[in-house]
Amino acid sequence: MKRFITEIIVSTSLLLASSCSSVTPSNETRVSSSDTNHTEHHEHTAEQSQALVITPKKLVVNQPIDLVINIQDSTGKTIDKFDTFQEKLMHLIIVREDLATFDHIHPDYQGNGSFKINPNFSSSGNYYLFSDYQPAGQKETVSLMQVKIPGAIPLPKNLEKFEKNKVISNVKVNFNLPDKNIRAGQEVSLKFAIQDAENNQSIKDLKPYLGERGHLVIIKSSSPLTIADYIHAHAIKNSPDGQIEFLTHFPQPGTYKLWMQFNRNGKINTADFWVNVG
């Protein structure tokens, strides 16, 4: 019988005066989660659920790894009913601690509060799993878990240039900011113009992704990462053809990385950018 152990998990709560993290080595590590008021930015209110991530004993770089995420309430009772949001029961964002890697996965629900995935970790290091789900009849919830892949951790790289143009699969993504000086706490519009890379003409055949024009995840560069560093913004409806716009706000000053995803010809493309927030 295949033996499983639970990896070390990081838990963060914004209910405290200052954020704190705890690492508890044990056979079963629990993670407290925060309910969210999902508008432009997650507003954390109360601890309602817990997540457990179970991994194989042997974790190997660059090979699919079977992970199980179990969802419980604050008393340890299984939560087994979930509401669909953005067309899925759970959205799982996986990033390496330095934000050099990004993966957006939708785990398969196995019933009885258990979700299964088999991600591929491309390098050694500390990985953070932001699990976004909605227990039935409750608000959207985010859990933060950590999995450490053994081996030599890649040397940190300098932050890539703050480029505002990316070309992906013959598509040019232009990141437009209304103001170069973004201030923490202020609402800001993030606009992405989608053009044909060959002729710079606006692309008008984008298809919905997860029920919206596009999908945007933002994470603040920090160590360790916490739930407070995670932002999930919604695309504005009825934006002009060839443009995807999001309204959000950055809660604290710092450096943030953005991953904007869109659907072109059935392929999900991801364009990443960095911004400084004062």
N, C-alpha and C positions, 0 to 999 in steps of 0.2 A: 504494500500500500504506500502510495506516495505521501511523504511527510511534509507538512506545511508548517511554517513559522510566521509570526507577524514581525514585520520590520519596524524599526523605530519610526514614530510618527510625531510631527510637530503640531501643536495645538495653540491657537491664538484667539483671544477674546477681546473685543473692544469694549466690553462692559466695565473693564478696569480703568482706573485713572490713567494708567500707562499700559501699553501692550506688553504682554509677557509670553514666554514660550516655555513649554515643559517637555522634557524627553524622559520617557519612562521605559527602561528595558524590562520586558516581561513577556510571557507567552501570549498575552492578549492585550494589546494596547488600544485604548479608546481615544477617540478624537471628538472634542466638543465642536459644535457647529453653530453658525449664526443664521437666524432668519434674516431675510432681506426684503426690503421694500424696493422692488425691481422697477425703477423708472430710468433715469439717466445713469444713476450710480447706485451701487448696493448701500443701503443703510442698515447697519447691524443693530438688532434690537435685543434678542434674548436667545439663550441657549435652549434649544428644543430637541436636538437629536445628536447622535454620535455616529461616527463611521469607523469601521475596522477594515484595514487592508491586510490581506493574507497573501504571502508570497511563497514560492518554493524555497527550500533551504539553500539551493545553489542558484545564484543570480549571475548570468553571463552577459557580457557586452555583445550587442549586435545580433541577438537571437530573440525570437518571440518568447515572452515570459508570461505564464498564466498568473493573473492576479484576480483575487476575489475581494469585492468591497461589500461589506455587510452594514446595513443601516439599522440603528436602534434608537429608541427614545432615550431621554436622560436617565431613566431608571434601568436601562439595559434590556427593555422589551423590544422585540423585533417590530420594525415598521414595515408592513408588507403591501401597502397601497400607496400609489403615487399618481399625481396628476401629470398629464403631458403638457409640456411647454416648449415652444419652438420646435414642435413636431417630435420631441424625444422625451423619454422618462429621465434621462440623465445625460448631462454634458460633462465630459472629463477633460480638463486642460492639464497637460503635463509639460513642465519646463525644467530645464537644468537650473541650478541655483544662479548661474551667471547669465541666465536668459538667452544662452546661445542656441538652445534648441526649443522647439515648440511642436506640440501635437494636440489635436482636438479629436477626441474619440467619443463614440456613443456606446457605452457598455450594454451588453445583452442582459436583460432581466431574467433571472432564473426562478423567480418566485421567492417567497418567504424572506423578503428584504435583501436578497443577495444579487449582486451584479457581477458579471464576469467579463474580463478583457484579456487580451494578450499582446500588449505593446512591445515594441522593439526599442531598447535603449541603445543609442548609437555610440555612447562612450561611457567611461566610468564617471562617477561623481554623485552628488546629492541631487535627487530629483524631487520636485514638489508636485503633488497631485491636487488640483482644485476641482472638487466634485460638486457639481451644480445640479440640484434636484428639488422636487417639490412634493413633500408628503401630502397625501390627499387632504384637501380642505384647509391646508396651511399655506404659509407664504413660502416663496422660493428660499432655498437654504444652500449655503456653501460650506463644505467641509474641506479642511486642508490636511493632507497626509504627506508623509515623506518616505521615500524608498532610496536606499543607498546601494549603488552598483559598485562592487569592489574593483580595485585596480588603480593604476596611475591616473590621477585626475589631470585633465588637460590644463596647461598653463593658462591663466586668464589672458584674454585678448583685450586690447584697447577697444573702447566703444567705437563701433563703426561710425564713419562720418554721418553727420546729421543730414543725410541726403533726403530730398523730397520727391525723387523720381525713381521708380523701379520698373524694369521690364521683365515680364514673366510670361512665357509662352506666347510671344509676339503681342502681348498686351502691355501698354504703358500705363502705369498707375502714378498719377500726380497727386501728391499730398498737399492740400492747400489749407493754411492757417490764416484766420482773419487778423491775427495779431501775433507777432513774433514773441512778445513778452506775455506768456501764459501765466496767470496768477492762480495760486491754490485757492480753492473754494469758489471760484467764479465759473459760471456756466460758459462753456466754449463750444463752438461748432467746428467739427472736424469733417472736412470735405475731401473726397477722393474722386478725381476725374479719371474715367476709364477710357483710354483711346487705343486705336490701332497703332502699333509701334511703327508701321511702315509709312502711313500717311497722316498720322496725328488726328484722324477723324474720330469723333465720339462714337463709342460702341453702343448700339441701341438694342442689342439682342440679349442682354443679361437675363438670366433666369433666376427665380427666387432661390435662396439658400436658407433652409430652416424657416421657411415662411416669410422671409424678409429680403430686401434688396441686397443686403450684405450682413456680415457678422464681424464684430469688433471686440477683441479682448485686449486689455491694457494691464500691465503689471509694473509696479514700481521696482526699480533696481535697489535691492537691499539684501542684507544677510543677517539673520535668516529671513526668508520670506514669511509673511503673515497674511491672514485673511484680509487685513486692511489694505494690503498692497494690490488687491485684485479688483478690477473694474470690468464689468460686462455691459457694453452700451448697445442700445437698440438703434437700428437705422430709421431715419425719418421716412414716413410713407409719402408717396407722390413726389419724390424728388425728380429733377429733370433727367431725361434719358442720358446715359453715359456718366451719371454722377451718383455717388453714394454719400450720404451725409448722416452724421451722428451728432447728437447733443449729449454732453456729459460734463462732469467737472472732476478735477484732480484734487483730492482731499488735502494733500500735503505737498510742500515744495520737494523737488528732487528730480531725478532722471527716470523717465518711464519708457518702456518699449511697447509698441502697438503692433498687433497682428490683425490685419484687415483681410477677410476672406470673402470671395464672391464666386458666382457660378457662371462660367462661360462654356457653352456647348457641352454641358454635362460634366465638366471638369471643375473641381474646386481649387481655386488659386489662392495663394496666401502671400500678401505683401507686408513686409515688416519695416517699421520706422522707429526712430528715437525722437523724443522731445524733452526739453528742459522746462521745468515748472518752477517759477519763483514764488 
